[in-house]
Amino acid sequence: MLDVPIVASFRELLYCFLGCFTAPSFDTFYTLMSGWVLQLGRHTVTGTVRAAGAVGFKHISSFHRFFSRARWCGDELGLVMIRLVEPHVPPHEPLVVAVDDTLGRHTGKRIAAASMHRDPLLSTAAKPRFHWGHLWVVLGITIRAFDKTWCLPVLVRLYRSKKLCQRSGLVYRAQTELALELIELLAKGFPQRRIHVVGDATYSCQTLVKKLPNHVQLIGRSRLDAAIYTPPPRRRRGQSGRPRVRGDKLPSPQEQAARKRATWQEVTVTVYGKTAVVHVLVIDALWYIVGGSRRMRLVLVRGFPGHDYDDVFFSTDPTLSPRLIIETFAMRWSIEVTFHDVKGKLGFEDPQNRLESTVDRTAPMALWCYSLTVLWYLTSGQHLRAARRAAALPWYAKTSPAFSDMVA
């Protein structure tokens, strides 16, 4: 039997999305989202309806039509989710937003909008492996709670391969272009809020850097062999010809690190829940191929936890300290944890859709369900007696809740 206080508190959170739907569609959304949390088996539409105890509430086809034909927009849901998450970040701090892509594996060639993608879990540097499925570009806001960093997905885009776009008559858009679209949507909704976007090497590219909104900065991974330059010199009076866009070429970060007189600094950072002392080499320069004439700060790090070799991070804001750049980039890992939990606990890869219109809507439900579950626990769940975690075993000390505890 469901506990009434828990259900009531979760229902209040769902009512925030009332304006995104018609009245019948909201009833369906309410049922599906509740069942998505409660479902322990495969997260099919039928399974979620049964888990919500809604068999007979509507004809089962109504729940399927919610994904295929109902009038609602995922971006509107995402913007409401952003408004729910944003208050959990102190107003004087920037919104740290992680962007990444994840593969939803599927079997069966009748799955709509599916194609072959590189499988990051099975691939190695020497031998890439591929899997049939959907590739999703996800934007999530990071928050600090229970001495951990959580990444709450808010906006999602489905990536379609070039062959699939040609076959369907669609305009091809790369992963980075989809990521830029999500960043611009977020920036437009919060024009007064500073935003720091963190992404891996895939998103350290000119597609994002050259088109970032004014109040958005990008922190990502650079390259040891990056071609960097000094800023362009001032034009002399009376000088003719086209103005220079970059100055002299500088030694690469790897070459500068090899110098005997390299100016290394010791910095104490807190990353991945631990405090570590690393050595950094700060380089302010133009990474022209990525940012054009935009000045950046590159931070070469030696002794980074979990890294056997030197690494290079960069920030489009050259005023940020090396410590802040390193710690902000480390927050990106929280989105990988989110993907792990969403696939293992919320059935992100379970829906088997054969209509294109349903693909864009079904799998993101698992991502939004993750965000809602964490938000519910932060605002209500941790204070409810009925939602308290069972006492830990004497030999198993647990200081903070995991996502599995929140779902339970």
Buried (B, 14 or more C-beta within 10 A) or exposed (E): EEEEBBEEBBEEBBEBBEEBBEEEBBBBBBBBBBBBBBBEEEBBBEBBBBBBEBEEBBEBEBBBBBBBEBEBEBBEBBBBBBEBBBEBBEEEEBBBBBBBBBBBBBEEEEBBBBBEBEBEEEEEEEEEEEBBBBBBBBBBBBBBBBEBBBBBBBBBBBBBBEEBBEEEEEEEBBBBBBBBBBBBBBBEBBEEBBBBBBBBEBBBBBBBBBEBBEBBBBBBBBBBEBBBBBBBEEEEEEEEEEEBEBBEEBEBBBEBBEEEEEEEEEBEBEBBEEEBEBBBBBBEBBBBEBBEBBBBBBBBBBBBEEEEEBBBBBBBBBEBBBBBBBBBBBBBBBBBBBBEBBBEBBBBBBBBBEEBBBBBBBBBBBBBBBBBBBBBBBBBBBEBEEBEEEEEEEEEEEEEBBBEBBBE
